[in-house]
Structures are given as structure tokens and as C-alpha cells.
Amino acid sequence: MDYHHKYIKYKTKYMNLKNKQSGGGYLQDFMLLSDDFENHGYIPKKYAYNANFPPTLKWYHPPEDTNSFVLIMTDIDAPTFTHWMVWNISRDIKIMTKNDYIQYGWQIGYNSFGKRLYAGPSPPKGQTHTYLFTLYALSDMIHVDININREDLLKTIEPLVLGKSVLAGRFASS
């Protein structure tokens, strides 16, 4: 399956949440960008697994009633693999750099490596994988255990989601 079809299949399965607060209408999208790579571009090697610090992320025009954000990074070529989960990001934050998620005390869940930190791209040797940074705007903060898995986190936030934004990046291992 080519890159475009894999992205559409993943997006259909995991990102078509309905906003229950507005009677099940469609979510308001907003912009998520990085200074370090373009949407659907290649993530620089300095953000690979062994570096363990994330690219800079910026977001613009979240829904007006946003009170917090949740950020989840996944590998759509290994759909059960979670690289990063951060929640209770303050509504006042619009840019995330290097170690902001540690400095500001946001909640960080366990990734699929069993660590509470950003785990950069790490596809098998010779392969290119696509990674999604999905930012959800929520109507409220959430109170969940740090041991929560991605599926349960998504179920927890579903009724609170006001909007979402996705930044896709590719990474080729050598």
C-alpha cells in the first residue's frame, strides 16, 4: 500500500472523532506545524529514537473554548506503536520546544518502549515509516493515570474533543 493510502486508512480509523458536545457534529480543525519539517516531509535524523527530544511544534487557531490539549505521536506503519503521549497542555501554550513538556509539568504517558518521554522515529533498517503528531483541543483538563494506553486515552478524551490537527512526517532508517 502506498504512503497516501496508508495515511487515509489510518486517518479514517483513528482520527474521525465526532464532537459530542455539539451534538455529534464534525470537529473544528486547526493548524499544527513544525519549524523542523514540512507536513508529509521527512523528519530530520536529529529527532530519531536515539536523540529523544522532539521537533518544535506550533499550533494556530484552536477552537475558542479550548481549555487543554493532548498530543499523541504514532507510527502508522506500526499502528499499535505509540511514540509519545502528553496531556493537560495548557490552553495558553501555542508552541512546544525541546523539553517544554518536562519544564511545564504536563502529564506524560508511557510510550510503547515503556518510557515516559518522547521516543523519536525508529523504523526497521531500510524502511521508511510515517509518523503522525495529532494534537487534540479539549474542553477541559483530564484526570487519568500515567499508565493509560493510547486507546483508552482516546476513549477518555472523545467526549471532550473540540478539534484536532495532524502533522505527518516520514522517516527513513539507514
N, C-alpha and C positions, 0 to 999 in steps of 0.2 A: 504494500500500500504506500503511495507516495505521501510526501510531507503534508500537502494540503488536505488530503482525505483523512489522514490520521488526526490532524488538528480539528477538523469539522466533527469527526466521530467523537473525540474526547469532549469537545465543547458541548455537543448535544447531550452527552451523558451526564456530565458533571457541572455544567455552568448555566443551565437554563432554569434557574430558580425563579419562582413567582413570588411577588411581594404580597404576603398575606395581610399586611397592614393596610393595603389599599384595595382590598377585596380581590386579591389574586391577579392584579394587573401586572404588566411587564415591568421589570426593573429599570431604573434610570441608569444608563451607562455614564461613566465619566472617564477621564483620561489618566492613564498610568504610563509613565515614560522613564527612560534611563539616560543619563549622560554618557554611559559606558557602552551601550549598543542600541541599535535601532530595533523596533518591533519586527520580529521574524528574522533578525540579523543574527550574527554569530557573537556569542558571549566570549569576551576575551579570556585567555588562559589564566590571567591573574585572579580570576574568580572561580577557578576549578576547585575540586574537592580538597586538595592539599593546602590551599590558601585559607579557606574557611572564613573569608569575610565577603559580604555581599556587595553587588554593584549598587551604586547610588540609584535610588528610586524616588520619583516625584509624581505627585498626582494633583490634578486640577479639576475644578468644578464638581465636587462630590455633591450628592443630594443635600438640600438645605437643612434637613432635620437630622443629619448625621451626628451621632454622639461618640462613636468609636469606629475603628477599622480592624479588620482581620486580614492578615496576609498569609497566603499559602503558596509554597513553591513545590511543583510536582514535575515528574518526568512522564510525558505522555507516551513514551515508547516503553515504559515500565509503569503502567497506570496505577499500580498499588504502591509505588515508591514515593514517599514524601521527603523532600529535602529541607523544608523549613516551615514552621507554623508559629506565627506571632499574633497575639490578640490583645485587645484593650489598648490599642494605639489611640492616643488622644485625638479628638476631632480637630484640635489646633495644629496638629502636625501635618505638613504637606510635603515633606522631604525626609528621606531616610538615608543616612550615610553610614559608612563602615560599621561602627559599633553603637549607633544610636539605640538600637534595640536593647542593649545592655545598660547604657547610660541612663535611659529614661525609665527603666524598671518595667517595661512591658512584659506580659506573660509570654513565655516561650515554651512550646510543647516539644515533645520528643520527636525527632525525625526517624526515618527508617534505619539509620545507623545506630539508634539507641542513644543519641546525644541531644542535649538541649541547646542547639546552636544552628547557625546556617551551615549547611553542607553543600558545597558547590557541585557543579556538574561532574559526573564520573561515569560516562558510558563505557562499556567494554571496549577493549583495544580495537581500533579500526572502524568503530561505529560512530555515527552521528545521531544524537538524540535531541529532542525538542523539550524545552523546559518552559513551564508556564508559571509566571508570577501573577497570582489572582488576588486582587485587593477587593474586599467586601466592605461597603459602608453600612454600618448598623445603626439602628435607632437607639441602642443602649449598650452599656458595657455588659460583658458576660462573666459568669462565675462558673468556671469549670476546672477540673483537676488537670494538672500539668501532664498527667499520664493519658489524657484523652487521645484517641486516634483521629485521623482525618475525617473518616466517615461520620463518626459521632460528633465531631466539631461542626461539620456541615449541617447535620440534623439539628444541632443546638441553635445554630445561627439562622437557620432558614426563616423562622417567623420574624426575625429582626432585620433582615436584609432589605435595605433601601435601594442599593445599587451595587454594581460591580464593575471592575475594569481588569483587563488582562493584557499582560505584556509577554510575548513569546520570544524566546531566544534559543538558538541552536548551539550545540557544542560538539565538536569532533575530537575524539581522542586519537592520539598518535601512537 
